[in-house]
Amino acid sequence: MRLVPMLLSAAIAASFPAVAAETAGASTPATVETRIADASMAAVAGLREAALASSLAWDITESLTTEIGPRLAGSEADARAVEWARAKFTELGFDRVWTEPVTFPKWVRRGESAAVLGPNAQPLALSALGGSPGGTVEGEVVRFADLAALEAAPAGSLAGKIAFVDYRMERARDGSGYGPGSRVRSRGPSAAVRAGAAGFIMRSVGTDSHRMPHTGITRFDAGLDPVPSAALSVPDADQLARLLARGPVRMRVALDCGWDGEYTSQNVIGEITGASRPDEFVLIGAHLDSWDLGTGAVDDGAGVGITMAAAVHIAALERRPARSIRVVAFANEEQGLIGGFAYADRHAGDVARHQIVAESDFGAGRIYGFNTGAPAHAKAAEAKIAEALAPLGIERLPGEGGPGPDLIGIARKGATWAWLGQDGTDYFDLHHTPDDTLDKIDPDALAQNAAAYAVFAYLAADAEGDFGSAPTDPAPAL
């Protein structure tokens, strides 16, 4: 399945196994089997238990979400988050800490409201989609059951009207229901414009039943004049559908938002130096930004806490791994994986130094599955990592998973990915909503995640041999 990078978000890689096949580590001339020594396996037994007993992942996540809160890319809080991450890496004892600039268009939200007009007048809860222009529109609402129905609407048929796509996302442990819903968000506004609509609204891409609208990025196709575009909370989408079943509905949507120049944020990077091959590294990471409605706890403060803590647990060992552990807090994932692609471009010449890469960006549910895109000569090492992860309740699942969203860019350039699949059954109850707050995280589950990332990263960094990362030319298409 071909995916447009600007439309990807958290869990897309887990949602589309084809990404795994298309971005597997590049083939290499190596024929020697990659192995993991018994001494390495012995070292991770204590590492696993220490990480499980530690509250460090929780402490880091609590610090970020409490001291910084929402971290919309380009906002004042984005700048504070960068400084927080730099200081936190230093406080935690990382051997090297640095930043790399990431520049992007800045989108701002100032306010939003919606209401049904006429005899059934009432307010509705909605949130502007990232990338929407501001403006106030009033018009008759036309409901479409799904994206295909809207895309089939004839040009001009919605003149002066508001298009409403009422597609309901399905719940799944691996988040596979997100893909169809996110395509409504990414393609629906352009389809509405082509049909002549004055505005676009949609049922939120979420699995909850709370009056909490889910935001997220959208884009308008080149040559189209953007229109105000927003997502209704799930109960409000139900309410609007019931009203439409009774007869015509007029609605007002008022959004105060839009693009506002350019902004330069930073990828923030910390590294624990390897014992004998410090110029090679295992990369683990998460994204530092969040949407502005909640405090970005599950998306993706948890990932920041998990990966920072995993590296610290490794650094505390008496026997460090051969290679370094690099942790990247990526900038502006939410508006198009911008920090991830900036990192990939900057490090395109260093692909072979990336032993293997993994990202935590699917909340804080327990990890249940493990897989990599490694070639045949590294499969025995993959199996040993799976063996060490098994006491954490994690199963080796060949054929599943893919690179985390921010790692798609570097995977396309040939870096081998690993997938530590989290249980996302409830993730889309919270994703991109005001309900994404710290209290939704289970500290024990967070510790299990940190333990899994620590075990994986240590063994991969200490392996005798490689996992197949090598420059790809041409890069595999997504």
N, C-alpha and C positions, 0 to 999 in steps of 0.2 A: 504494500500500500504506500503510495506516495503521499508525503505530508509536507505542507508548507510550513517552514520553521516559524514564521511570525505568528502562526495560529496555535502553536503548541503551548501547553501550560503544564502544571503539576500533574504527574501520573500519566501523561500521554504515552511515554515509552512503555509503561506497564500495561496500558490499555491496548496497545497495538503491537502484537508479537512480531509483525513484519518489520518493525523498526529494528528488532534484534538481528534479524537475518541480514538486513541491508547495511548495518553498521558494525558487524562483527569485526574483530581485530584483523588487520591485514595479514595475508600469508607472508611468511618469512622463509629464508633459506635454511633456518635452523632445523636440524634433524635430531639433535640430542634431546632426550626427554627431560622436561622440567620436573624437578623433584623437590620435595619438602622434607628436610632432615628430621630424624626422631627428636633431636635436641630442640628444634623449633616447636614441634608438637607438644613436647613436655613443657615448654615455656608458656604456651597459651592456656594451659589448664588453670594455672594460678591467675593469669590475666583475666580469663573469663569470669572467675569467681570474684575477683576484686572489683571488676567493673559492675557486676550484678549487685554488689553490696554498696556501691557508691551512689551518692546523690548528685555527683558533679554535673551530669547532663541536665538534670532538673535545675540545679543552681544557675547554670549558664542561661538556660531558657527563661527562667524567672527573671534574671537580671535584664536581659534584652527586652522582654515584653513589659516589664515594670518600669524600667528607667527610660526607655525610648518609646515604647508603645507602637502605634501604627507607623509604618515606614514607607509611605508612598514615594516611589522613585521621583527624584527631583525636588522633594520637599525639604523643609528645614530639618525634619526628623531624619531624612535620608543622610544628611551631613552628620548629624549626631550619631547615627548608627555606625557610620564609617569610623568615627573616632572611638566609639564604644568598642568596635571589633578590634581595632588596632591596639587599644589599651588592654582588652581582655586577652588577646594572644600574648602580649607581653607579661601580663600578670600571671598567666598560667605557665610561663616558663618556656615558651617556644624559642628555639634557638635563633630563628630568623623571622622577621616580620616586615612586610612591605605592602605597598599598594600599587595598583596599575589603573590608569584612568579609563573611564568608560563614558562616552558622550552620546546623548540621545535627545530627542524632542521631549519637552516637559508638558505633561497633561495635568490640569488642575480641576478639582471639584470644589465648588462653593456652596451649592444648594440644589435641591430637587424636590418636586412634589407632583402629585397626580390626583385627579378626581374624576369620577363619573358625574356628568351633568344631567340636568333635567329632573323628571319625577322621582328617579331613584338616586338622587345626588348623594355622593359619599366619597371620602378620601380613599386612596389606594396607596399601599406601601410599595415603593419601587426605588431602584438605584440606577443612576446613569451608567452606561457601559463606558469603560475607559476608551478614549478615542472619540467619543461622541462630541459633537458640537453643542453649544448651548442654544437656547431658544424656547419659545412657548408655542405649542401647536394645539389647535382644537379641531376635532373632526369625528366623523363616524368611524367606529372600530369595525374592522373586517377580520374575522378569525380564520386562521389556517391551522390545520391539524399538525402539519410538519413543514420542514424546510422545502421539501420537494413541491408541496402544494403552492407555497409562496413563489418559488422560482418559476412555476408554470403560469403564474398570473400574467395576462397580456400587458404589454406596455401601455401605460396611461389608464389602466383599469382602476387604479387606486388613487386617482387624482384627488387631492384634498383630504384623503382619508388616512387613518392610522392602521398600519398592518400589525396584527397580533398573531404570533406563532405560539401555539399552545402545546408544544411537544413536552412530554413528561419523561425525564431521565429515569433509567432503571438502576436499582441498587446492585452492586457487585463487589465482592471482596477485592478483586484486582482493579476496580475502577473502570472496567471496560464500557460501562454505560456513559462515561463522560464524553467520549469521542463524538457520538451523534449529537449530543446536547451542545457541545462546544462549537460544532459546525453551524448550529442555528445562530449562535452569538457572533461568530466570525463572518458568516456569509449572509445572514438574514437582512442586516441593514442595507447592504448593496442591492439585494434582490428587491427590497421594498422601494428603494429609489428608482430602480429600473421600471417598476410597475407604476411609478408616479406618486407614491405615498408621501405624505407630509411628515410622517413620523413612524417610528418602529418601536414596538414593545414585544416582550417575549416572557414566557414562563421561565423563571430562573433555572439555571443549570444546577440542580441540587436535588437531594433525596429527602430533605426534611419536610416537616409540616408546620414550621414556625413562620411567623410574620417577619421574616428576615430575608430581604432580597439579596441575591448573589450578584456581585459585580464581576468584572472581567474585561479583558481587552477586546476591542473589535477594530476592524479596518474597513475602509471604503475603497472599492476598486477605482483605479485611475480613471479620470474623466467624469466621475460622478460628483454631484453636489451633495455633501453629507447632510443628513437630517437628524434631529434629536432621536436618540436611541437609548432604551433603558430596559431593565429587567424587573418584572413584578415578583414579589414574594410568591411562594407556592400557594398559600391560602388566598391571596388576592387574585392570582390567575384563576383559581377555581371560582372565586366570586364573580369575576368578569365573565367567565364562560357561562355561569348560571344566568347572569343578566342577559347575555346575548341569546340564550335559548328562549328568553321571554320576548325578545324583539330587538329592534335597533338600539344601539347605545352610542351616545356621544361622550367624548372624554377630552380632558385637558391634560397635557403633559408640559411641565415647565422645568427646564434644566438650566442651571447656571454652572457651566463647565467649559472646558476646551483646551486646545493647545496653546502654550505660552512660551515660545522661544526654545532655546536649547539649555541643557544642563550637563555638567560633567561630574559624575560620581566616581566611585572606585571599587574595583575588586580588591578585597582585603585578604592577604595570604599569610599564613603562618606555617613554619616548617620545623619539624623535629629531625635533627641530623642523623643520618644512618651511620652505622659503625664502620663499614668498609667500602661502601659504594654510595657515598653521599650525593653524587651528582645524578643518580637515578632515584626515582621516587614512586610511591603509590599515592595517587591523588584521591582524596575524599572531600566532599563538599556539600554545600547547601546554598540557598540564596538568602541574602541579607534583607532585601526589600520585602514589602508586603503591600496589600491593598490597605485602604484608609478606613475601612468600616470597623473592623475589630482591631486586636492588638497583634495579629499575625503570629499566634502561638503555634497552631498546627501547620500553618503555611506562611513561613517556614522556620519560625523560631526554634521549633523542635529539632529540625535538621541541623541548624547551627549548633545547638547544644549537644546533639548526638555526636557529630563529627569532631568538634573541638575536644569533647571529653574523651573520645576514643583515642585520639592522638596523645593526650595527656596521660592516659592509662598506659599506653605503650612506652612513653618516655620514662615512666616511673620504674620500669623493669630494670633489673640489674644487667640483663643481657639485651641490648638494643638490636633491632634487626639490621641487616646489611645495608638496606636502602633507606632513604629518608621517607618521612610521612609528610605530605603536603596537604594542608587544609585550605580550601578556598571558600570564602564567603562572597558569592557572586552578586554583582549589582544588577538591578532591574531585570529580573527574570520575568516578572509579571506582565510586562508590556512587550514581550517578544524575545525572551532569552538573550537580551542584548549583552549582558556581562559574559555569558557563556560563549557567545560567538566572538566577542572581543578577546577573550582569553585564548580561544582557538587560533585566531588570526595572529596574535602576538607570539604564540608558542608553536606555530606551525613547523618551525625547524627543529623543535625539541620533542617531536612525537615519540621517537624511539626511547627517550629517557623516561617517558611515562610507562612504568611497568604495567599498571592497570588502573582504571579510574572508576569511581562509584559516587553516586549522589543520593543523599537522603532528602527527598522532596515529596513525601506522600503522607505527611502527618506524623503521628506518634503511636500508631497501632503496632502490635507485636509483629516482628518479622517472622514469616512462615516459610519463605522460599528463597533459594539461592541458585544462581546460574551465572555463567560468564559467556562472552563471545570469543573465548580463547580457541586457538587452533588445536589440532590433534595432539601435537607434541606437549601441550600443557594440560591435557585433560586429567592426567594422573595427579598433578598438583591441585587442580580444581577439586578432585575427589577428596584429597586430604583436607582441604579447607572445609568442604562439606562435612567431613567426619568430625572436625573440631567444632563446627556449628551445631551439629545434631543435638548435643545436650541442652541447647537453648530452644529446642522445639522447632528447628529449622530443617526443612527437607530440600535435598537437591532436586531441582525441577528442570531438567534439560528441555530446551525449546521454548522456555518462557522468559519474559522480561526483556530488557533492553537498556540502553544508556539513559541515565537521568536527563531531564530536559536541558540543563545547562551544559551537559557533556555531549550532546548531539554533535556540536561543532567539532570538537576534538576527535570524537569517534569517526566522523566523516573523513577526518584527515589521517585516520589509521590507528588511533589509540584503542586498545582493547578495553571493553567495558565489563563491569561486574554489576549484577542486580541482586540486591537484598530486599526482597519483596515484602512490604508491610501490609497488614490487614487493613484495607481501606473501606470496610463495610460501612462505617459511619463517617468517613472522611468528608463526603459531599453533603452531609448535614450541616457542616461548618464552613466549608470552603468559600472564601471570598465574601463572608457575611459579617455582620456585627457580632455574631456569636462565636467567632474565632478568638477565644480568650484562654488564658492559662488554666483555668479551672477544668477545662475539658480534657486535660492531659493526665494520664495515669502514670505516676512516677515510676512504678515497677516496670511498666511497658517501656518507658523511656530508657531505663537502665538496661533492659534486655537489648534494645537497639544499640546502645553504646557498646555493650559487651560484644555484640555481633560484629559491629564495624571494627572494633579493636582486634578481635581474633582474625577477621578477614585481612585487615590491613597489615598486621604483623606477619602473618604467614606469607602473604604475597610479597611483602618487602624482603623477607628472609629466604625466599625460594632460591634454589640453585638452578638458574636458567630463567628464561623470559616467558611472558604470556602472549607474545606475538605482536606487540605494538611496533609498527613500522610505517613510514610515510606511504600514503596511498596516492597513486597517480594513474588514472584520474580518481578523485574521491567518489565513493559510492553515492548514488542519488538517494534522497529521502522522498 
